[in-house]
Amino acid sequence: MQLKSGTLGKLTFGPVFMPKGYGKVMNDLTQEEMGTTHREKAWRELIADIEKGRS
């Protein structure tokens, strides 16, 4: 956990948590560094379930 906040406005705790192996807080990671988030995965699964129900 960082004492100085990083970029605000993305993830709730992203401005203060620095993942191991990275030299920056979560909100300052690029999309490639971050990978697929649990929220993105959940949205994709929800959309797939909705689309299955329509067919």
Secondary structure, DSSP 8 states (H G I E B T S, - for coil): --SS----SSSSSTTT---TT-SS-GGGS-HHHH-S-HHHHHHHHHHHHHHHHH-
